[in-house]
Amino acid sequence: MDEDWIQVVDSSFINAISLDEQSRVVGVRLRDHSELFYHFGNPRINIGSVFRSFLNADSKGAFFNKVLRKATIAQ
């Protein structure tokens, strides 16, 4: 795990999270190795792909749904 990511051990969907300088969640690395990113205050980068349904079952789902209402899937 590289140092920019914080491992999440109590989640069946989420493998790690990435935080910005203000400790806001800006990225989620999922157990299937896909990555989702949220870009605060930059609508040009944030294309607004909706990301919520499958995290509803996750133990951190409510928190991540609030923080990551819109996400872009990393290419």
C-alpha angles and dihedrals in degrees: 000000000000118000095251090068129068114213118235112210103177099058130090093201106031122068100177144347132219121214133201125225090278093053094252117145108251101163140028124198110203129213089250087060095249117130131217124197134196119202111205114219097352110105091169090066097033104076090184103240103177114241121180121089103081093044091059088084093049122100089236093039099112092050096046093044089056095047099036103041089143125028140168120222112236113244 
